Amino acid sequence: MRIGFVGYGSMARALGSRWVADHAVSISGRSRQKAQALAEAIGASHCEPSELVQVADVIVLATRHEVAIDAIDLIGGADALAGKTLLDINNPVSHNRNDFLPRTYDGKSLSEVIADCAPQAHVVKAFNMCQATVWGMEPPVFDGRTLVTLYCGDDLGAKRQAATLIEDLGSAPFDLGELHYARLLEAAAAIVIKLLASGRDPHTVLNLIEPEVKPVA
Ligand SMILES: NC(=O)c1ccc[n+]([C@@H]2O[C@H](COP(=O)([O-])OP(=O)(O)OC[C@H]3O[C@@H](n4cnc5c(N)ncnc54)[C@H](OP(=O)(O)O)[C@@H]3O)[C@@H](O)[C@H]2O)c1
């Protein structure tokens, strides 16, 4: 896959450094120097934000959540993203408040707002429920159990790509359903963030222990 990151922070570093083994990874953002520095550190390429859609089919929105919509403009706007898979990893939870409730947008998730802003892109919510450190684990296994990564979206092809990228990290993908289930994923991540903020280890996760469906007796 050709994967492009907008943003070069903790998540771009953690995910990009893993995916670069199997995919063509490009880093971009508002600072060319910072994009280049991360790209060189993890063995990826870097480019101007306006060039990202030319070198990537899967684009990861990896800026601060408050500027996720600005990030779409930075890489050329909604039209430039037509047909692209847009991975939304953002958690609209403020770290400097004490309530840790996720922000909602008239009841919608940030993922749905992103989809409204880029209607021809295929938005998938994924990778938001674990701290960046967890994505660096090879493999992410907890108490002997593989981490299950929940994801959701409306486009099957984009979801297949997300599932492959989850498997590439050594995690087990679990399709939660349509994109509006991002409301639950953003809320679930807020639980994790609250736990981390109270001093828990960065490797704290909510894991699905038995994801397979058993026949009802
Ligand atoms: N960190 C985690 O453990 C974690 C886990 C799950 C999900 N997430 C989510 O993933 C997203 C990225 O988190 P992160 O920890 O990787 O962030 P980070 O390390 O704080 O990096 C933030 C990135 O956003 C960019 N940025 C900030 N303001 C911008 C603007 N106005 N326009 C363009 N770019 C801007 C920064 O660029 P500059 O350096 O140039 O400001 C930087 O590349 C967040 O939404 C977060 O909720 C994070």
The ligand as an ORCA input file, in Angstrom:
! r2SCAN-3c Opt
* xyz 0 1
  N      -0.313      9.950     21.168
  C      -1.101      8.902     21.325
  O      -0.789      7.991     22.115
  C      -2.387      8.781     20.569
  C      -3.089      7.574     20.617
  C      -4.258      7.439     19.877
  C      -4.730      8.499     19.129
  N      -4.033      9.678     19.115
  C      -4.549     10.779     18.295
  O      -3.690     10.910     17.185
  C      -3.599     12.287     16.811
  C      -2.120     12.647     16.746
  O      -1.606     12.471     18.029
  P      -0.027     12.538     18.302
  O       0.182     12.104     19.702
  O       0.720     11.888     17.216
  O       0.195     14.106     18.235
  P       1.534     14.939     18.519
  O       2.674     14.027     18.770
  O       1.184     15.946     19.550
  O       1.751     15.663     17.113
  C       0.796     16.574     16.679
  C       0.940     16.793     15.203
  O      -0.071     17.747     14.806
  C       0.580     18.748     14.023
  N      -0.156     19.999     14.091
  C      -0.487     20.711     15.188
  N      -1.165     21.819     14.842
  C      -1.264     21.799     13.491
  C      -1.847     22.656     12.529
  N      -2.508     23.766     12.922
  N      -1.773     22.321     11.230
  C      -1.117     21.201     10.836
  N      -0.534     20.341     11.695
  C      -0.605     20.643     13.009
  C       1.956     18.861     14.650
  O       2.817     19.575     13.814
  P       3.801     20.713     14.448
  O       4.855     19.964     15.211
  O       4.311     21.417     13.259
  O       2.962     21.558     15.373
  C       2.293     17.381     14.803
  O       2.704     16.829     13.582
  C      -4.372     13.088     17.851
  O      -5.610     13.455     17.364
  C      -4.564     12.115     18.998
  O      -5.816     12.283     19.650
  C      -2.877      9.842     19.810
*
